[in-house]
Amino acid sequence: MMTPPDFDQKFCDQLEELFKWRRDVRRFKTDALPKGILNTLLETATLAPSVGNSQPWRFVKVLDQARRKAVRDNFEACNQDALKDYDGEKAETYASLKLSGLDRAPAHIAVFCDTKTKVGLGLGQKTMPETLKYSVVSSIQTLWLSARAKGIGLGWVSIIEPDTIKKILDIDQENWDLVAYLCIGYPEEEHDVPELVRNGWQDRLPLQEMVIER
């Protein structure tokens, strides 16, 4: 049996700071990432827990500029459609938000879930098959924190149409479901407060509003 590392109070304090400084980045520098760092981050992402050790995450590096432009075009169309859901002051605030870093982030990664993977032999999925996608989200969070610890930012773009993105990327596996489209690069500015809080869109809720007892 191996001896676990000693995570002292200093480490715990730094870990809490890491959680606070993990922000959804929307404004990126165009500086290229160091060679090999993206593979290092993805390797760390695969350390995330997965139901039945199924490891259902599938990462697609989007390198082709034409494909990136097509993703950006889809985002713009979806974003304009989403704007119609708001009116008045809220519509003005929404229109002022920068909701993606698609134009500047040096790295783009589409993250899929293999919903029919044979890995793990279906353990733990019979009653809650959605745990496969939860596992993929866990890998994204692991990637996010690892990137932040290295001074690299990550932005999660969700205002896109999954089926359209699959076509743009030539993903013909029917069992691959898009979970996230990620922009990765160095942030233009650093904040420990979410941008949507800073811009008056939505404050963080107190813990007591989210915990009940039975």
SEMINU-204355 format. One record per residue (C-alpha): x, z, y; residue in one letter. Coordinates in nm, 3 decimals, decimal comma, always signed. Layout:
% residues N
+---------+---------+---------+------+
!       X !       Z !       Y ! rest !
+---------+---------+---------+------+
!       X !       Z !       Y !    a !
...
+---------+---------+---------+------+
% end
This chain:
% residues 214
+---------+---------+---------+------+
!       X !       Z !       Y ! rest !
+---------+---------+---------+------+
!  +0,000 !  +0,000 !  +0,000 !    m !
!  +0,133 !  -0,100 !  +0,339 !    m !
!  +0,163 !  +0,144 !  +0,628 !    t !
!  -0,056 !  +0,035 !  +0,921 !    p !
!  +0,101 !  +0,006 !  +1,268 !    p !
!  +0,063 !  +0,292 !  +1,512 !    d !
!  -0,156 !  +0,172 !  +1,798 !    f !
!  -0,069 !  +0,434 !  +2,059 !    d !
!  -0,264 !  +0,518 !  +2,373 !    q !
!  -0,060 !  +0,277 !  +2,584 !    k !
!  -0,155 !  -0,009 !  +2,354 !    f !
!  -0,522 !  +0,098 !  +2,355 !    c !
!  -0,523 !  +0,103 !  +2,735 !    d !
!  -0,367 !  -0,243 !  +2,749 !    q !
!  -0,617 !  -0,370 !  +2,494 !    l !
!  -0,904 !  -0,249 !  +2,711 !    e !
!  -0,746 !  -0,427 !  +3,008 !    e !
!  -0,727 !  -0,743 !  +2,799 !    l !
!  -1,100 !  -0,721 !  +2,731 !    f !
!  -1,169 !  -0,678 !  +3,103 !    k !
!  -0,949 !  -0,970 !  +3,205 !    w !
!  -1,088 !  -1,211 !  +2,946 !    r !
!  -1,285 !  -1,432 !  +3,178 !    r !
!  -1,475 !  -1,756 !  +3,128 !    d !
!  -1,243 !  -1,979 !  +3,330 !    v !
!  -1,389 !  -2,274 !  +3,520 !    r !
!  -1,107 !  -2,356 !  +3,761 !    r !
!  -0,786 !  -2,472 !  +3,598 !    f !
!  -0,444 !  -2,586 !  +3,706 !    k !
!  -0,347 !  -2,923 !  +3,563 !    t !
!  -0,010 !  -2,793 !  +3,437 !    d !
!  +0,054 !  -2,884 !  +3,075 !    a !
!  +0,062 !  -2,607 !  +2,818 !    l !
!  +0,397 !  -2,529 !  +2,652 !    p !
!  +0,469 !  -2,740 !  +2,346 !    k !
!  +0,324 !  -2,588 !  +2,032 !    g !
!  +0,125 !  -2,313 !  +2,207 !    i !
!  -0,212 !  -2,466 !  +2,120 !    l !
!  -0,132 !  -2,465 !  +1,748 !    n !
!  -0,014 !  -2,105 !  +1,782 !    t !
!  -0,346 !  -2,007 !  +1,942 !    l !
!  -0,546 !  -2,186 !  +1,673 !    l !
!  -0,341 !  -2,017 !  +1,402 !    e !
!  -0,430 !  -1,682 !  +1,557 !    t !
!  -0,796 !  -1,787 !  +1,574 !    a !
!  -0,797 !  -1,824 !  +1,195 !    t !
!  -0,720 !  -1,451 !  +1,162 !    l !
!  -1,082 !  -1,383 !  +1,264 !    a !
!  -1,319 !  -1,234 !  +1,006 !    p !
!  -1,554 !  -1,471 !  +0,827 !    s !
!  -1,846 !  -1,408 !  +0,593 !    v !
!  -1,725 !  -1,421 !  +0,233 !    g !
!  -1,384 !  -1,535 !  +0,364 !    n !
!  -1,550 !  -1,874 !  +0,409 !    s !
!  -1,334 !  -1,974 !  +0,709 !    q !
!  -1,596 !  -2,226 !  +0,831 !    p !
!  -1,429 !  -2,307 !  +1,164 !    w !
!  -1,325 !  -2,666 !  +1,226 !    r !
!  -1,123 !  -2,746 !  +1,539 !    f !
!  -1,113 !  -3,093 !  +1,695 !    v !
!  -0,845 !  -3,154 !  +1,958 !    k !
!  -0,990 !  -3,400 !  +2,208 !    v !
!  -0,691 !  -3,600 !  +2,333 !    l !
!  -0,843 !  -3,938 !  +2,415 !    d !
!  -0,925 !  -3,971 !  +2,785 !    q !
!  -1,220 !  -4,203 !  +2,725 !    a !
!  -1,379 !  -3,948 !  +2,494 !    r !
!  -1,315 !  -3,673 !  +2,748 !    r !
!  -1,484 !  -3,882 !  +3,017 !    k !
!  -1,783 !  -3,937 !  +2,789 !    a !
!  -1,810 !  -3,560 !  +2,733 !    v !
!  -1,789 !  -3,507 !  +3,107 !    r !
!  -2,063 !  -3,765 !  +3,166 !    d !
!  -2,287 !  -3,590 !  +2,915 !    n !
!  -2,222 !  -3,258 !  +3,086 !    f !
!  -2,312 !  -3,402 !  +3,426 !    e !
!  -2,642 !  -3,539 !  +3,293 !    a !
!  -2,731 !  -3,212 !  +3,121 !    c !
!  -2,629 !  -3,011 !  +3,425 !    n !
!  -2,856 !  -3,213 !  +3,654 !    q !
!  -3,142 !  -3,167 !  +3,410 !    d !
!  -3,078 !  -2,791 !  +3,392 !    a !
!  -3,088 !  -2,768 !  +3,772 !    l !
!  -3,456 !  -2,868 !  +3,757 !    k !
!  -3,533 !  -2,534 !  +3,588 !    d !
!  -3,459 !  -2,345 !  +3,910 !    y !
!  -3,595 !  -2,356 !  +4,262 !    d !
!  -3,534 !  -2,203 !  +4,598 !    g !
!  -3,232 !  -1,977 !  +4,641 !    e !
!  -3,160 !  -1,974 !  +4,268 !    k !
!  -3,139 !  -2,354 !  +4,264 !    a !
!  -2,897 !  -2,348 !  +4,556 !    e !
!  -2,680 !  -2,090 !  +4,380 !    t !
!  -2,686 !  -2,289 !  +4,056 !    y !
!  -2,585 !  -2,607 !  +4,238 !    a !
!  -2,291 !  -2,426 !  +4,398 !    s !
!  -2,150 !  -2,295 !  +4,070 !    l !
!  -1,861 !  -2,476 !  +3,906 !    k !
!  -1,981 !  -2,469 !  +3,548 !    l !
!  -1,701 !  -2,652 !  +3,368 !    s !
!  -1,330 !  -2,720 !  +3,382 !    g !
!  -1,362 !  -3,057 !  +3,212 !    l !
!  -1,190 !  -3,243 !  +3,495 !    d !
!  -0,867 !  -3,040 !  +3,511 !    r !
!  -0,805 !  -2,837 !  +3,195 !    a !
!  -0,510 !  -2,988 !  +3,003 !    p !
!  -0,653 !  -2,906 !  +2,660 !    a !
!  -1,001 !  -2,972 !  +2,521 !    h !
!  -1,112 !  -2,843 !  +2,182 !    i !
!  -1,449 !  -2,893 !  +2,014 !    a !
!  -1,526 !  -2,620 !  +1,763 !    v !
!  -1,756 !  -2,692 !  +1,471 !    f !
!  -1,901 !  -2,489 !  +1,186 !    c !
!  -1,897 !  -2,637 !  +0,836 !    d !
!  -2,241 !  -2,514 !  +0,731 !    t !
!  -2,200 !  -2,636 !  +0,373 !    k !
!  -1,847 !  -2,519 !  +0,305 !    t !
!  -1,772 !  -2,430 !  -0,056 !    k !
!  -1,501 !  -2,188 !  +0,052 !    v !
!  -1,611 !  -1,832 !  -0,020 !    g !
!  -1,868 !  -1,948 !  -0,276 !    l !
!  -2,158 !  -1,854 !  -0,048 !    g !
!  -2,080 !  -1,481 !  -0,060 !    l !
!  -2,289 !  -1,289 !  +0,197 !    g !
!  -2,481 !  -1,593 !  +0,319 !    q !
!  -2,795 !  -1,601 !  +0,107 !    k !
!  -3,011 !  -1,383 !  +0,328 !    t !
!  -2,834 !  -1,462 !  +0,656 !    m !
!  -2,680 !  -1,812 !  +0,644 !    p !
!  -2,631 !  -1,798 !  +1,020 !    e !
!  -2,335 !  -1,566 !  +0,958 !    t !
!  -2,128 !  -1,881 !  +0,908 !    l !
!  -2,173 !  -1,965 !  +1,276 !    k !
!  -2,119 !  -1,603 !  +1,371 !    y !
!  -1,785 !  -1,630 !  +1,194 !    s !
!  -1,693 !  -1,933 !  +1,404 !    v !
!  -1,785 !  -1,746 !  +1,722 !    v !
!  -1,559 !  -1,464 !  +1,606 !    s !
!  -1,271 !  -1,711 !  +1,575 !    s !
!  -1,339 !  -1,836 !  +1,928 !    i !
!  -1,329 !  -1,481 !  +2,065 !    q !
!  -1,002 !  -1,423 !  +1,881 !    t !
!  -0,861 !  -1,741 !  +2,034 !    l !
!  -0,991 !  -1,637 !  +2,376 !    w !
!  -0,819 !  -1,299 !  +2,373 !    l !
!  -0,497 !  -1,440 !  +2,233 !    s !
!  -0,489 !  -1,702 !  +2,508 !    a !
!  -0,560 !  -1,444 !  +2,779 !    r !
!  -0,275 !  -1,225 !  +2,653 !    a !
!  -0,043 !  -1,523 !  +2,713 !    k !
!  -0,178 !  -1,588 !  +3,062 !    g !
!  -0,383 !  -1,887 !  +2,947 !    i !
!  -0,750 !  -1,927 !  +3,038 !    g !
!  -1,042 !  -2,055 !  +2,833 !    l !
!  -1,374 !  -2,195 !  +2,948 !    g !
!  -1,673 !  -2,240 !  +2,716 !    w !
!  -1,884 !  -2,544 !  +2,805 !    v !
!  -2,238 !  -2,514 !  +2,667 !    s !
!  -2,429 !  -2,749 !  +2,899 !    i !
!  -2,389 !  -3,044 !  +2,662 !    i !
!  -2,590 !  -3,206 !  +2,383 !    e !
!  -2,436 !  -3,126 !  +2,043 !    p !
!  -2,549 !  -3,447 !  +1,871 !    d !
!  -2,414 !  -3,659 !  +2,156 !    t !
!  -2,079 !  -3,480 !  +2,142 !    i !
!  -2,057 !  -3,544 !  +1,768 !    k !
!  -2,110 !  -3,916 !  +1,831 !    k !
!  -1,853 !  -3,921 !  +2,111 !    i !
!  -1,596 !  -3,760 !  +1,881 !    l !
!  -1,688 !  -3,969 !  +1,576 !    d !
!  -1,776 !  -3,663 !  +1,371 !    i !
!  -1,988 !  -3,805 !  +1,092 !    d !
!  -2,003 !  -3,497 !  +0,870 !    q !
!  -2,371 !  -3,401 !  +0,871 !    e !
!  -2,288 !  -3,042 !  +0,779 !    n !
!  -2,064 !  -2,990 !  +1,084 !    w !
!  -2,257 !  -2,820 !  +1,367 !    d !
!  -2,107 !  -2,796 !  +1,715 !    l !
!  -2,060 !  -2,434 !  +1,821 !    v !
!  -1,847 !  -2,471 !  +2,134 !    a !
!  -1,660 !  -2,714 !  +2,355 !    y !
!  -1,359 !  -2,535 !  +2,502 !    l !
!  -1,139 !  -2,608 !  +2,802 !    c !
!  -0,797 !  -2,442 !  +2,784 !    i !
!  -0,524 !  -2,415 !  +3,046 !    g !
!  -0,376 !  -2,198 !  +3,317 !    y !
!  -0,638 !  -2,055 !  +3,559 !    p !
!  -0,616 !  -2,133 !  +3,929 !    e !
!  -0,709 !  -1,774 !  +4,013 !    e !
!  -0,729 !  -1,444 !  +3,829 !    e !
!  -1,026 !  -1,206 !  +3,828 !    h !
!  -1,139 !  -0,909 !  +3,620 !    d !
!  -1,501 !  -0,959 !  +3,733 !    v !
!  -1,708 !  -1,246 !  +3,587 !    p !
!  -1,759 !  -1,538 !  +3,824 !    e !
!  -2,137 !  -1,523 !  +3,781 !    l !
!  -2,129 !  -1,162 !  +3,897 !    v !
!  -1,907 !  -1,245 !  +4,194 !    r !
!  -2,142 !  -1,525 !  +4,297 !    n !
!  -2,460 !  -1,320 !  +4,269 !    g !
!  -2,608 !  -1,495 !  +3,965 !    w !
!  -2,633 !  -1,198 !  +3,728 !    q !
!  -2,491 !  -0,846 !  +3,738 !    d !
!  -2,363 !  -0,674 !  +3,426 !    r !
!  -2,617 !  -0,445 !  +3,262 !    l !
!  -2,555 !  -0,074 !  +3,205 !    p !
!  -2,502 !  +0,026 !  +2,843 !    l !
!  -2,816 !  +0,242 !  +2,833 !    q !
!  -3,032 !  -0,067 !  +2,881 !    e !
!  -2,891 !  -0,224 !  +2,564 !    m !
!  -2,885 !  +0,069 !  +2,318 !    v !
!  -3,181 !  +0,224 !  +2,141 !    i !
!  -3,202 !  +0,494 !  +1,877 !    e !
!  -3,428 !  +0,513 !  +1,575 !    r !
+---------+---------+---------+------+
% end
